C-alpha cells in the first residue's frame, strides 16, 4: 500500500495537495501520512461493478483517516 504523495499547494498556499493512486479500496492505508489530521478528498473512481461492501469499506477508511469533505 502506498502513501499520499505531495504534488503542490493550493491557490492560497495554505493547503497542500496530495495524490494517492489505489487500484482497489483495500489499497487505501488504514492511516495516512498527512501534515493535518483532517483533509478533503476528490475521489475519481468507476465503481459501477464494485460491491456495496467495498464502497462502504472505502468510505469507512476515509472517515477513519480524517476525511471531513469528499467530492466524488
PQR file of N, CA, C, O and H, with PARSE charges and radii, in Angstrom:
ATOM      1  N   UNK A   1       0.828  -1.186   0.000 -0.4000 1.5000
ATOM      2  CA  UNK A   1       0.000   0.000   0.000 -0.0000 2.0000
ATOM      3  C   UNK A   1       0.871   1.247   0.000  0.5500 1.7000
ATOM      4  O   UNK A   1       1.879   1.317   0.702 -0.5500 1.4000
ATOM      5  N   UNK A   2       0.475   2.209  -0.780 -0.4000 1.5000
ATOM      6  CA  UNK A   2       1.228   3.446  -0.851 -0.0000 2.0000
ATOM      7  C   UNK A   2       0.688   4.501   0.093  0.5500 1.7000
ATOM      8  O   UNK A   2      -0.368   4.348   0.707 -0.5500 1.4000
ATOM      9  H   UNK A   2      -0.344   2.152  -1.351  0.4000 1.0000
ATOM     10  N   UNK A   3       1.436   5.554   0.184 -0.4000 1.5000
ATOM     11  CA  UNK A   3       1.028   6.722   0.964 -0.0000 2.0000
ATOM     12  C   UNK A   3       0.823   7.877  -0.014  0.5500 1.7000
ATOM     13  O   UNK A   3       1.364   7.847  -1.120 -0.5500 1.4000
ATOM     14  H   UNK A   3       2.294   5.678  -0.314  0.4000 1.0000
ATOM     15  N   UNK A   4       0.053   8.890   0.373 -0.4000 1.5000
ATOM     16  CA  UNK A   4      -0.137  10.049  -0.493 -0.0000 2.0000
ATOM     17  C   UNK A   4       1.192  10.723  -0.820  0.5500 1.7000
ATOM     18  O   UNK A   4       2.099  10.772   0.012 -0.5500 1.4000
ATOM     19  H   UNK A   4      -0.386   8.914   1.272  0.4000 1.0000
ATOM     20  N   UNK A   5       1.292  11.237  -2.032 -0.4000 1.5000
ATOM     21  CA  UNK A   5       2.490  11.929  -2.495 -0.0000 2.0000
ATOM     22  C   UNK A   5       2.133  13.405  -2.691  0.5500 1.7000
ATOM     23  O   UNK A   5       1.159  13.725  -3.372 -0.5500 1.4000
ATOM     24  H   UNK A   5       0.556  11.197  -2.707  0.4000 1.0000
ATOM     25  N   UNK A   6       2.922  14.301  -2.094 -0.4000 1.5000
ATOM     26  CA  UNK A   6       2.668  15.738  -2.233 -0.0000 2.0000
ATOM     27  C   UNK A   6       2.944  16.155  -3.667  0.5500 1.7000
ATOM     28  O   UNK A   6       3.996  15.838  -4.222 -0.5500 1.4000
ATOM     29  H   UNK A   6       3.714  14.041  -1.541  0.4000 1.0000
ATOM     30  N   UNK A   7       1.982  16.878  -4.276 -0.4000 1.5000
ATOM     31  CA  UNK A   7       2.132  17.314  -5.656 -0.0000 2.0000
ATOM     32  C   UNK A   7       2.122  18.833  -5.798  0.5500 1.7000
ATOM     33  O   UNK A   7       2.275  19.349  -6.905 -0.5500 1.4000
ATOM     34  H   UNK A   7       1.128  17.135  -3.825  0.4000 1.0000
ATOM     35  N   UNK A   8       1.944  19.550  -4.701 -0.4000 1.5000
ATOM     36  CA  UNK A   8       1.940  21.009  -4.773 -0.0000 2.0000
ATOM     37  C   UNK A   8       1.111  21.613  -3.670  0.5500 1.7000
ATOM     38  O   UNK A   8       0.825  20.979  -2.655 -0.5500 1.4000
ATOM     39  H   UNK A   8       1.819  19.131  -3.801  0.4000 1.0000
ATOM     40  N   UNK A   9       0.728  22.867  -3.894 -0.4000 1.5000
ATOM     41  CA  UNK A   9      -0.122  23.544  -2.919 -0.0000 2.0000
ATOM     42  C   UNK A   9      -1.262  24.234  -3.645  0.5500 1.7000
ATOM     43  O   UNK A   9      -1.193  24.498  -4.846 -0.5500 1.4000
ATOM     44  H   UNK A   9       0.960  23.383  -4.719  0.4000 1.0000
ATOM     45  N   UNK A  10      -2.297  24.514  -2.897 -0.4000 1.5000
ATOM     46  CA  UNK A  10      -3.497  25.132  -3.430 -0.0000 2.0000
ATOM     47  C   UNK A  10      -3.252  26.608  -3.672  0.5500 1.7000
ATOM     48  O   UNK A  10      -2.266  27.163  -3.188 -0.5500 1.4000
ATOM     49  H   UNK A  10      -2.353  24.299  -1.922  0.4000 1.0000
ATOM     50  N   UNK A  11      -4.125  27.235  -4.401 -0.4000 1.5000
ATOM     51  CA  UNK A  11      -4.036  28.637  -4.801 -0.0000 2.0000
ATOM     52  C   UNK A  11      -3.624  29.576  -3.670  0.5500 1.7000
ATOM     53  O   UNK A  11      -2.803  30.469  -3.882 -0.5500 1.4000
ATOM     54  H   UNK A  11      -4.927  26.784  -4.793  0.4000 1.0000
ATOM     55  N   UNK A  12      -4.169  29.393  -2.496 -0.4000 1.5000
ATOM     56  CA  UNK A  12      -3.890  30.294  -1.386 -0.0000 2.0000
ATOM     57  C   UNK A  12      -2.609  29.929  -0.640  0.5500 1.7000
ATOM     58  O   UNK A  12      -2.238  30.607   0.319 -0.5500 1.4000
ATOM     59  H   UNK A  12      -4.836  28.668  -2.324  0.4000 1.0000
ATOM     60  N   UNK A  13      -1.931  28.865  -1.069 -0.4000 1.5000
ATOM     61  CA  UNK A  13      -0.663  28.431  -0.485 -0.0000 2.0000
ATOM     62  C   UNK A  13      -0.770  27.885   0.937  0.5500 1.7000
ATOM     63  O   UNK A  13       0.247  27.511   1.521 -0.5500 1.4000
ATOM     64  H   UNK A  13      -2.232  28.314  -1.848  0.4000 1.0000
ATOM     65  N   UNK A  14      -1.968  27.828   1.508 -0.4000 1.5000
ATOM     66  CA  UNK A  14      -2.084  27.316   2.874 -0.0000 2.0000
ATOM     67  C   UNK A  14      -2.584  25.878   2.913  0.5500 1.7000
ATOM     68  O   UNK A  14      -2.785  25.310   3.986 -0.5500 1.4000
ATOM     69  H   UNK A  14      -2.795  28.131   1.033  0.4000 1.0000
ATOM     70  N   UNK A  15      -2.780  25.301   1.747 -0.4000 1.5000
ATOM     71  CA  UNK A  15      -3.233  23.908   1.680 -0.0000 2.0000
ATOM     72  C   UNK A  15      -2.347  23.127   0.740  0.5500 1.7000
ATOM     73  O   UNK A  15      -2.108  23.531  -0.398 -0.5500 1.4000
ATOM     74  H   UNK A  15      -2.616  25.763   0.875  0.4000 1.0000
ATOM     75  N   UNK A  16      -1.873  22.022   1.224 -0.4000 1.5000
ATOM     76  CA  UNK A  16      -1.028  21.163   0.400 -0.0000 2.0000
ATOM     77  C   UNK A  16      -1.904  20.166  -0.357  0.5500 1.7000
ATOM     78  O   UNK A  16      -2.945  19.739   0.143 -0.5500 1.4000
ATOM     79  H   UNK A  16      -2.067  21.694   2.149  0.4000 1.0000
ATOM     80  N   UNK A  17      -1.481  19.805  -1.552 -0.4000 1.5000
ATOM     81  CA  UNK A  17      -2.212  18.862  -2.388 -0.0000 2.0000
ATOM     82  C   UNK A  17      -1.429  17.553  -2.478  0.5500 1.7000
ATOM     83  O   UNK A  17      -0.216  17.547  -2.683 -0.5500 1.4000
ATOM     84  H   UNK A  17      -0.635  20.153  -1.958  0.4000 1.0000
ATOM     85  N   UNK A  18      -2.147  16.459  -2.321 -0.4000 1.5000
ATOM     86  CA  UNK A  18      -1.550  15.124  -2.368 -0.0000 2.0000
ATOM     87  C   UNK A  18      -2.346  14.258  -3.335  0.5500 1.7000
ATOM     88  O   UNK A  18      -3.522  14.512  -3.593 -0.5500 1.4000
ATOM     89  H   UNK A  18      -3.133  16.463  -2.155  0.4000 1.0000
ATOM     90  N   UNK A  19      -1.692  13.239  -3.861 -0.4000 1.5000
ATOM     91  CA  UNK A  19      -2.371  12.265  -4.708 -0.0000 2.0000
ATOM     92  C   UNK A  19      -2.038  10.872  -4.194  0.5500 1.7000
ATOM     93  O   UNK A  19      -0.926  10.603  -3.738 -0.5500 1.4000
ATOM     94  H   UNK A  19      -0.737  13.033  -3.651  0.4000 1.0000
ATOM     95  N   UNK A  20      -3.030   9.998  -4.280 -0.4000 1.5000
ATOM     96  CA  UNK A  20      -2.843   8.601  -3.895 -0.0000 2.0000
ATOM     97  C   UNK A  20      -3.526   7.758  -4.958  0.5500 1.7000
ATOM     98  O   UNK A  20      -4.733   7.874  -5.169 -0.5500 1.4000
ATOM     99  H   UNK A  20      -3.933  10.217  -4.651  0.4000 1.0000
ATOM    100  N   UNK A  21      -2.761   6.916  -5.624 -0.4000 1.5000
ATOM    101  CA  UNK A  21      -3.294   6.042  -6.663 -0.0000 2.0000
ATOM    102  C   UNK A  21      -3.524   4.674  -6.048  0.5500 1.7000
ATOM    103  O   UNK A  21      -2.577   3.998  -5.647 -0.5500 1.4000
ATOM    104  H   UNK A  21      -1.780   6.821  -5.453  0.4000 1.0000
ATOM    105  N   UNK A  22      -4.771   4.274  -5.974 -0.4000 1.5000
ATOM    106  CA  UNK A  22      -5.132   2.971  -5.413 -0.0000 2.0000
ATOM    107  C   UNK A  22      -6.007   2.239  -6.423  0.5500 1.7000
ATOM    108  O   UNK A  22      -6.949   2.815  -6.967 -0.5500 1.4000
ATOM    109  H   UNK A  22      -5.541   4.824  -6.299  0.4000 1.0000
ATOM    110  N   UNK A  23      -5.703   0.999  -6.669 -0.4000 1.5000
ATOM    111  CA  UNK A  23      -6.456   0.200  -7.631 -0.0000 2.0000
ATOM    112  C   UNK A  23      -7.737  -0.394  -7.032  0.5500 1.7000
ATOM    113  O   UNK A  23      -8.717  -0.626  -7.740 -0.5500 1.4000
ATOM    114  H   UNK A  23      -4.938   0.531  -6.227  0.4000 1.0000
ATOM    115  N   UNK A  24      -7.711  -0.635  -5.719 -0.4000 1.5000
ATOM    116  CA  UNK A  24      -8.857  -1.234  -5.025 -0.0000 2.0000
ATOM    117  C   UNK A  24      -9.067  -0.506  -3.702  0.5500 1.7000
ATOM    118  O   UNK A  24      -8.127   0.101  -3.188 -0.5500 1.4000
ATOM    119  H   UNK A  24      -6.915  -0.447  -5.143  0.4000 1.0000
ATOM    120  N   UNK A  25     -10.266  -0.549  -3.140 -0.4000 1.5000
ATOM    121  CA  UNK A  25     -10.491   0.081  -1.838 -0.0000 2.0000
ATOM    122  C   UNK A  25      -9.555  -0.433  -0.757  0.5500 1.7000
ATOM    123  O   UNK A  25      -9.168   0.319   0.137 -0.5500 1.4000
ATOM    124  H   UNK A  25     -11.029  -1.043  -3.558  0.4000 1.0000
ATOM    125  N   UNK A  26      -9.186  -1.711  -0.832 -0.4000 1.5000
ATOM    126  CA  UNK A  26      -8.283  -2.281   0.169 -0.0000 2.0000
ATOM    127  C   UNK A  26      -6.862  -1.725   0.055  0.5500 1.7000
ATOM    128  O   UNK A  26      -6.054  -1.904   0.967 -0.5500 1.4000
ATOM    129  H   UNK A  26      -9.500  -2.322  -1.558  0.4000 1.0000
ATOM    130  N   UNK A  27      -6.553  -1.056  -1.053 -0.4000 1.5000
ATOM    131  CA  UNK A  27      -5.229  -0.460  -1.225 -0.0000 2.0000
ATOM    132  C   UNK A  27      -5.061   0.832  -0.433  0.5500 1.7000
ATOM    133  O   UNK A  27      -3.939   1.307  -0.259 -0.5500 1.4000
ATOM    134  H   UNK A  27      -7.210  -0.911  -1.794  0.4000 1.0000
ATOM    135  N   UNK A  28      -6.153   1.400   0.046 -0.4000 1.5000
ATOM    136  CA  UNK A  28      -6.076   2.617   0.851 -0.0000 2.0000
ATOM    137  C   UNK A  28      -5.575   2.244   2.238  0.5500 1.7000
ATOM    138  O   UNK A  28      -6.180   1.407   2.908 -0.5500 1.4000
ATOM    139  H   UNK A  28      -7.065   1.014  -0.095  0.4000 1.0000
ATOM    140  N   UNK A  29      -4.472   2.856   2.681 -0.4000 1.5000
ATOM    141  CA  UNK A  29      -3.932   2.522   4.002 -0.0000 2.0000
ATOM    142  C   UNK A  29      -4.912   2.888   5.116  0.5500 1.7000
ATOM    143  O   UNK A  29      -5.748   3.778   4.957 -0.5500 1.4000
ATOM    144  H   UNK A  29      -3.980   3.536   2.137  0.4000 1.0000
ATOM    145  N   UNK A  30      -4.796   2.194   6.234 -0.4000 1.5000
ATOM    146  CA  UNK A  30      -5.644   2.481   7.399 -0.0000 2.0000
ATOM    147  C   UNK A  30      -5.378   3.888   7.933  0.5500 1.7000
ATOM    148  O   UNK A  30      -6.302   4.570   8.377 -0.5500 1.4000
ATOM    149  H   UNK A  30      -4.117   1.471   6.363  0.4000 1.0000
ATOM    150  N   UNK A  31      -4.120   4.321   7.890 -0.4000 1.5000
ATOM    151  CA  UNK A  31      -3.749   5.676   8.309 -0.0000 2.0000
ATOM    152  C   UNK A  31      -2.981   6.335   7.167  0.5500 1.7000
ATOM    153  O   UNK A  31      -2.285   5.672   6.398 -0.5500 1.4000
ATOM    154  H   UNK A  31      -3.370   3.767   7.530  0.4000 1.0000
ATOM    155  N   UNK A  32      -3.124   7.650   7.078 -0.4000 1.5000
ATOM    156  CA  UNK A  32      -2.470   8.396   6.019 -0.0000 2.0000
ATOM    157  C   UNK A  32      -1.446   9.350   6.618  0.5500 1.7000
ATOM    158  O   UNK A  32      -1.726  10.031   7.605 -0.5500 1.4000
ATOM    159  H   UNK A  32      -3.689   8.188   7.703  0.4000 1.0000
ATOM    160  N   UNK A  33      -0.273   9.395   6.025 -0.4000 1.5000
ATOM    161  CA  UNK A  33       0.787  10.290   6.490 -0.0000 2.0000
ATOM    162  C   UNK A  33       0.576  11.669   5.874  0.5500 1.7000
ATOM    163  O   UNK A  33       1.138  11.985   4.825 -0.5500 1.4000
ATOM    164  H   UNK A  33      -0.046   8.842   5.224  0.4000 1.0000
ATOM    165  N   UNK A  34      -0.234  12.477   6.532 -0.4000 1.5000
ATOM    166  CA  UNK A  34      -0.540  13.829   6.071 -0.0000 2.0000
ATOM    167  C   UNK A  34      -0.159  14.830   7.154  0.5500 1.7000
ATOM    168  O   UNK A  34      -0.102  14.473   8.331 -0.5500 1.4000
ATOM    169  H   UNK A  34      -0.690  12.220   7.384  0.4000 1.0000
ATOM    170  N   UNK A  35       0.104  16.089   6.771 -0.4000 1.5000
ATOM    171  CA  UNK A  35       0.506  17.090   7.766 -0.0000 2.0000
ATOM    172  C   UNK A  35      -0.640  17.569   8.656  0.5500 1.7000
ATOM    173  O   UNK A  35      -0.402  18.265   9.644 -0.5500 1.4000
ATOM    174  H   UNK A  35       0.058  16.379   5.815  0.4000 1.0000
ATOM    175  N   UNK A  36      -1.854  17.215   8.325 -0.4000 1.5000
ATOM    176  CA  UNK A  36      -3.018  17.645   9.100 -0.0000 2.0000
ATOM    177  C   UNK A  36      -3.854  16.416   9.469  0.5500 1.7000
ATOM    178  O   UNK A  36      -3.881  15.445   8.713 -0.5500 1.4000
ATOM    179  H   UNK A  36      -2.048  16.650   7.523  0.4000 1.0000
ATOM    180  N   UNK A  37      -4.526  16.444  10.603 -0.4000 1.5000
ATOM    181  CA  UNK A  37      -5.359  15.301  10.963 -0.0000 2.0000
ATOM    182  C   UNK A  37      -6.652  15.220  10.143  0.5500 1.7000
ATOM    183  O   UNK A  37      -7.323  14.188  10.143 -0.5500 1.4000
ATOM    184  H   UNK A  37      -4.504  17.233  11.217  0.4000 1.0000
ATOM    185  N   UNK A  38      -7.000  16.307   9.445 -0.4000 1.5000
ATOM    186  CA  UNK A  38      -8.224  16.337   8.643 -0.0000 2.0000
ATOM    187  C   UNK A  38      -7.903  16.720   7.207  0.5500 1.7000
ATOM    188  O   UNK A  38      -6.942  17.445   6.949 -0.5500 1.4000
ATOM    189  H   UNK A  38      -6.455  17.145   9.444  0.4000 1.0000
ATOM    190  N   UNK A  39      -8.711  16.231   6.276 -0.4000 1.5000
ATOM    191  CA  UNK A  39      -8.460  16.515   4.868 -0.0000 2.0000
ATOM    192  C   UNK A  39      -9.743  16.419   4.060  0.5500 1.7000
ATOM    193  O   UNK A  39     -10.731  15.831   4.501 -0.5500 1.4000
ATOM    194  H   UNK A  39      -9.492  15.642   6.486  0.4000 1.0000
ATOM    195  N   UNK A  40      -9.711  17.006   2.871 -0.4000 1.5000
ATOM    196  CA  UNK A  40     -10.784  16.878   1.884 -0.0000 2.0000
ATOM    197  C   UNK A  40     -10.296  15.889   0.827  0.5500 1.7000
ATOM    198  O   UNK A  40      -9.095  15.757   0.593 -0.5500 1.4000
ATOM    199  H   UNK A  40      -8.909  17.484   2.513  0.4000 1.0000
ATOM    200  N   UNK A  41     -11.233  15.202   0.197 -0.4000 1.5000
ATOM    201  CA  UNK A  41     -10.875  14.157  -0.764 -0.0000 2.0000
ATOM    202  C   UNK A  41     -11.647  14.340  -2.064  0.5500 1.7000
ATOM    203  O   UNK A  41     -12.865  14.519  -2.051 -0.5500 1.4000
ATOM    204  H   UNK A  41     -12.209  15.309   0.387  0.4000 1.0000
ATOM    205  N   UNK A  42     -10.936  14.296  -3.184 -0.4000 1.5000
ATOM    206  CA  UNK A  42     -11.551  14.212  -4.502 -0.0000 2.0000
ATOM    207  C   UNK A  42     -11.377  12.768  -4.943  0.5500 1.7000
ATOM    208  O   UNK A  42     -10.255  12.315  -5.168 -0.5500 1.4000
ATOM    209  H   UNK A  42      -9.947  14.151  -3.195  0.4000 1.0000
ATOM    210  N   UNK A  43     -12.471  12.050  -5.066 -0.4000 1.5000
ATOM    211  CA  UNK A  43     -12.436  10.624  -5.401 -0.0000 2.0000
ATOM    212  C   UNK A  43     -12.898  10.434  -6.845  0.5500 1.7000
ATOM    213  O   UNK A  43     -14.045  10.729  -7.180 -0.5500 1.4000
ATOM    214  H   UNK A  43     -13.383  12.417  -4.883  0.4000 1.0000
ATOM    215  N   UNK A  44     -12.007   9.946  -7.686 -0.4000 1.5000
ATOM    216  CA  UNK A  44     -12.332   9.617  -9.077 -0.0000 2.0000
ATOM    217  C   UNK A  44     -12.272   8.097  -9.202  0.5500 1.7000
ATOM    218  O   UNK A  44     -11.192   7.508  -9.167 -0.5500 1.4000
ATOM    219  H   UNK A  44     -11.075   9.706  -7.413  0.4000 1.0000
ATOM    220  N   UNK A  45     -13.432   7.468  -9.347 -0.4000 1.5000
ATOM    221  CA  UNK A  45     -13.490   6.012  -9.300 -0.0000 2.0000
ATOM    222  C   UNK A  45     -14.680   5.504 -10.102  0.5500 1.7000
ATOM    223  O   UNK A  45     -15.810   5.936  -9.874 -0.5500 1.4000
ATOM    224  H   UNK A  45     -14.309   7.947  -9.376  0.4000 1.0000
ATOM    225  N   UNK A  46     -14.441   4.605 -11.024 -0.4000 1.5000
ATOM    226  CA  UNK A  46     -15.518   3.939 -11.734 -0.0000 2.0000
ATOM    227  C   UNK A  46     -15.909   2.724 -10.903  0.5500 1.7000
ATOM    228  O   UNK A  46     -15.307   1.658 -11.026 -0.5500 1.4000
ATOM    229  H   UNK A  46     -13.523   4.255 -11.209  0.4000 1.0000
ATOM    230  N   UNK A  47     -16.907   2.890 -10.070 -0.4000 1.5000
ATOM    231  CA  UNK A  47     -17.309   1.844  -9.129 -0.0000 2.0000
ATOM    232  C   UNK A  47     -18.568   1.111  -9.578  0.5500 1.7000
ATOM    233  O   UNK A  47     -19.250   0.490  -8.762 -0.5500 1.4000
ATOM    234  H   UNK A  47     -17.396   3.756  -9.970  0.4000 1.0000
ATOM    235  N   UNK A  48     -18.876   1.180 -10.857 -0.4000 1.5000
ATOM    236  CA  UNK A  48     -20.123   0.584 -11.349 -0.0000 2.0000
ATOM    237  C   UNK A  48     -20.216  -0.913 -11.073  0.5500 1.7000
ATOM    238  O   UNK A  48     -21.308  -1.424 -10.825 -0.5500 1.4000
ATOM    239  H   UNK A  48     -18.322   1.685 -11.519  0.4000 1.0000
ATOM    240  N   UNK A  49     -19.094  -1.623 -11.112 -0.4000 1.5000
ATOM    241  CA  UNK A  49     -19.130  -3.071 -10.887 -0.0000 2.0000
ATOM    242  C   UNK A  49     -18.584  -3.440  -9.502  0.5500 1.7000
ATOM    243  O   UNK A  49     -18.221  -4.591  -9.259 -0.5500 1.4000
ATOM    244  H   UNK A  49     -18.206  -1.208 -11.314  0.4000 1.0000
ATOM    245  N   UNK A  50     -18.531  -2.463  -8.607 -0.4000 1.5000
ATOM    246  CA  UNK A  50     -17.997  -2.675  -7.263 -0.0000 2.0000
ATOM    247  C   UNK A  50     -19.121  -2.997  -6.298  0.5500 1.7000
ATOM    248  O   UNK A  50     -20.207  -2.426  -6.395 -0.5500 1.4000
ATOM    249  H   UNK A  50     -18.826  -1.528  -8.804  0.4000 1.0000
ATOM    250  N   UNK A  51     -18.874  -3.892  -5.383 -0.4000 1.5000
ATOM    251  CA  UNK A  51     -19.896  -4.284  -4.410 -0.0000 2.0000
ATOM    252  C   UNK A  51     -20.138  -3.155  -3.405  0.5500 1.7000
ATOM    253  O   UNK A  51     -19.268  -2.317  -3.169 -0.5500 1.4000
ATOM    254  H   UNK A  51     -17.992  -4.356  -5.305  0.4000 1.0000
ATOM    255  N   UNK A  52     -21.321  -3.154  -2.829 -0.4000 1.5000
ATOM    256  CA  UNK A  52     -21.657  -2.174  -1.788 -0.0000 2.0000
ATOM    257  C   UNK A  52     -20.688  -2.283  -0.613  0.5500 1.7000
ATOM    258  O   UNK A  52     -20.306  -1.271  -0.025 -0.5500 1.4000
ATOM    259  H   UNK A  52     -22.028  -3.835  -3.021  0.4000 1.0000
ATOM    260  N   UNK A  53     -20.294  -3.499  -0.275 -0.4000 1.5000
ATOM    261  CA  UNK A  53     -19.370  -3.697   0.841 -0.0000 2.0000
ATOM    262  C   UNK A  53     -18.019  -3.014   0.585  0.5500 1.7000
ATOM    263  O   UNK A  53     -17.430  -2.444   1.504 -0.5500 1.4000
ATOM    264  H   UNK A  53     -20.604  -4.321  -0.753  0.4000 1.0000
ATOM    265  N   UNK A  54     -17.533  -3.071  -0.650 -0.4000 1.5000
ATOM    266  CA  UNK A  54     -16.261  -2.415  -0.975 -0.0000 2.0000
ATOM    267  C   UNK A  54     -16.372  -0.899  -0.874  0.5500 1.7000
ATOM    268  O   UNK A  54     -15.444  -0.229  -0.423 -0.5500 1.4000
ATOM    269  H   UNK A  54     -18.011  -3.535  -1.396  0.4000 1.0000
ATOM    270  N   UNK A  55     -17.505  -0.368  -1.295 -0.4000 1.5000
ATOM    271  CA  UNK A  55     -17.731   1.083  -1.206 -0.0000 2.0000
ATOM    272  C   UNK A  55     -17.807   1.515   0.252  0.5500 1.7000
ATOM    273  O   UNK A  55     -17.242   2.543   0.627 -0.5500 1.4000
ATOM    274  H   UNK A  55     -18.259  -0.913  -1.661  0.4000 1.0000
ATOM    275  N   UNK A  56     -18.496   0.742   1.068 -0.4000 1.5000
ATOM    276  CA  UNK A  56     -18.590   1.040   2.495 -0.0000 2.0000
ATOM    277  C   UNK A  56     -17.209   0.954   3.150  0.5500 1.7000
ATOM    278  O   UNK A  56     -16.869   1.784   3.994 -0.5500 1.4000
ATOM    279  H   UNK A  56     -18.954  -0.093   0.764  0.4000 1.0000
ATOM    280  N   UNK A  57     -16.419  -0.042   2.766 -0.4000 1.5000
ATOM    281  CA  UNK A  57     -15.059  -0.180   3.297 -0.0000 2.0000
ATOM    282  C   UNK A  57     -14.231   1.059   2.990  0.5500 1.7000
ATOM    283  O   UNK A  57     -13.546   1.584   3.868 -0.5500 1.4000
ATOM    284  H   UNK A  57     -16.696  -0.716   2.081  0.4000 1.0000
ATOM    285  N   UNK A  58     -14.293   1.526   1.746 -0.4000 1.5000
ATOM    286  CA  UNK A  58     -13.542   2.719   1.366 -0.0000 2.0000
ATOM    287  C   UNK A  58     -14.030   3.940   2.147  0.5500 1.7000
ATOM    288  O   UNK A  58     -13.217   4.712   2.657 -0.5500 1.4000
ATOM    289  H   UNK A  58     -14.849   1.100   1.033  0.4000 1.0000
ATOM    290  N   UNK A  59     -15.326   4.117   2.245 -0.4000 1.5000
ATOM    291  CA  UNK A  59     -15.873   5.264   2.971 -0.0000 2.0000
ATOM    292  C   UNK A  59     -15.436   5.249   4.433  0.5500 1.7000
ATOM    293  O   UNK A  59     -15.065   6.288   4.978 -0.5500 1.4000
ATOM    294  H   UNK A  59     -15.987   3.490   1.831  0.4000 1.0000
ATOM    295  N   UNK A  60     -15.477   4.098   5.060 -0.4000 1.5000
ATOM    296  CA  UNK A  60     -15.049   3.999   6.460 -0.0000 2.0000
ATOM    297  C   UNK A  60     -13.564   4.309   6.618  0.5500 1.7000
ATOM    298  O   UNK A  60     -13.167   4.994   7.560 -0.5500 1.4000
ATOM    299  H   UNK A  60     -15.778   3.254   4.617  0.4000 1.0000
ATOM    300  N   UNK A  61     -12.754   3.810   5.706 -0.4000 1.5000
ATOM    301  CA  UNK A  61     -11.308   4.086   5.787 -0.0000 2.0000
ATOM    302  C   UNK A  61     -11.034   5.577   5.638  0.5500 1.7000
ATOM    303  O   UNK A  61     -10.210   6.133   6.364 -0.5500 1.4000
ATOM    304  H   UNK A  61     -13.077   3.253   4.941  0.4000 1.0000
ATOM    305  N   UNK A  62     -11.716   6.223   4.705 -0.4000 1.5000
ATOM    306  CA  UNK A  62     -11.522   7.663   4.531 -0.0000 2.0000
ATOM    307  C   UNK A  62     -11.945   8.429   5.783  0.5500 1.7000
ATOM    308  O   UNK A  62     -11.223   9.313   6.243 -0.5500 1.4000
ATOM    309  H   UNK A  62     -12.385   5.771   4.115  0.4000 1.0000
ATOM    310  N   UNK A  63     -13.095   8.099   6.326 -0.4000 1.5000
ATOM    311  CA  UNK A  63     -13.566   8.774   7.539 -0.0000 2.0000
ATOM    312  C   UNK A  63     -12.632   8.534   8.711  0.5500 1.7000
ATOM    313  O   UNK A  63     -12.303   9.464   9.447 -0.5500 1.4000
ATOM    314  H   UNK A  63     -13.681   7.380   5.952  0.4000 1.0000
ATOM    315  N   UNK A  64     -12.207   7.304   8.888 -0.4000 1.5000
ATOM    316  CA  UNK A  64     -11.291   6.978   9.991 -0.0000 2.0000
ATOM    317  C   UNK A  64      -9.929   7.646   9.827  0.5500 1.7000
ATOM    318  O   UNK A  64      -9.246   7.913  10.816 -0.5500 1.4000
ATOM    319  H   UNK A  64     -12.474   6.548   8.291  0.4000 1.0000
ATOM    320  N   UNK A  65      -9.530   7.917   8.582 -0.4000 1.5000
ATOM    321  CA  UNK A  65      -8.243   8.560   8.326 -0.0000 2.0000
ATOM    322  C   UNK A  65      -8.311  10.079   8.517  0.5500 1.7000
ATOM    323  O   UNK A  65      -7.275  10.743   8.539 -0.5500 1.4000
ATOM    324  H   UNK A  65     -10.085   7.700   7.779  0.4000 1.0000
ATOM    325  N   UNK A  66      -9.531  10.640   8.657 -0.4000 1.5000
ATOM    326  CA  UNK A  66      -9.665  12.074   8.913 -0.0000 2.0000
ATOM    327  C   UNK A  66     -10.372  12.858   7.827  0.5500 1.7000
ATOM    328  O   UNK A  66     -10.385  14.088   7.873 -0.5500 1.4000
ATOM    329  H   UNK A  66     -10.373  10.101   8.640  0.4000 1.0000
ATOM    330  N   UNK A  67     -10.964  12.181   6.846 -0.4000 1.5000
ATOM    331  CA  UNK A  67     -11.666  12.882   5.778 -0.0000 2.0000
ATOM    332  C   UNK A  67     -12.887  13.604   6.348  0.5500 1.7000
ATOM    333  O   UNK A  67     -13.721  12.999   7.023 -0.5500 1.4000
ATOM    334  H   UNK A  67     -10.954  11.182   6.808  0.4000 1.0000
ATOM    335  N   UNK A  68     -12.980  14.905   6.068 -0.4000 1.5000
ATOM    336  CA  UNK A  68     -14.113  15.697   6.558 -0.0000 2.0000
ATOM    337  C   UNK A  68     -14.962  16.240   5.402  0.5500 1.7000
ATOM    338  O   UNK A  68     -16.035  16.797   5.630 -0.5500 1.4000
ATOM    339  H   UNK A  68     -12.303  15.397   5.520  0.4000 1.0000
ATOM    340  N   UNK A  69     -14.485  16.079   4.167 -0.4000 1.5000
ATOM    341  CA  UNK A  69     -15.220  16.546   2.986 -0.0000 2.0000
ATOM    342  C   UNK A  69     -14.803  15.671   1.822  0.5500 1.7000
ATOM    343  O   UNK A  69     -13.614  15.418   1.622 -0.5500 1.4000
ATOM    344  H   UNK A  69     -13.612  15.626   3.982  0.4000 1.0000
ATOM    345  N   UNK A  70     -15.779  15.206   1.051 -0.4000 1.5000
ATOM    346  CA  UNK A  70     -15.446  14.371  -0.102 -0.0000 2.0000
ATOM    347  C   UNK A  70     -16.268  14.809  -1.307  0.5500 1.7000
ATOM    348  O   UNK A  70     -17.448  15.142  -1.193 -0.5500 1.4000
ATOM    349  H   UNK A  70     -16.744  15.411   1.213  0.4000 1.0000
ATOM    350  N   UNK A  71     -15.623  14.800  -2.445 -0.4000 1.5000
ATOM    351  CA  UNK A  71     -16.276  15.094  -3.713 -0.0000 2.0000
ATOM    352  C   UNK A  71     -16.036  13.889  -4.596  0.5500 1.7000
ATOM    353  O   UNK A  71     -14.889  13.512  -4.839 -0.5500 1.4000
ATOM    354  H   UNK A  71     -14.665  14.530  -2.537  0.4000 1.0000
ATOM    355  N   UNK A  72     -17.112  13.281  -5.080 -0.4000 1.5000
ATOM    356  CA  UNK A  72     -16.993  12.065  -5.902 -0.0000 2.0000
ATOM    357  C   UNK A  72     -17.399  12.338  -7.329  0.5500 1.7000
ATOM    358  O   UNK A  72     -17.364  11.435  -8.165 -0.5500 1.4000
ATOM    359  H   UNK A  72     -18.043  13.587  -4.883  0.4000 1.0000
TER
END
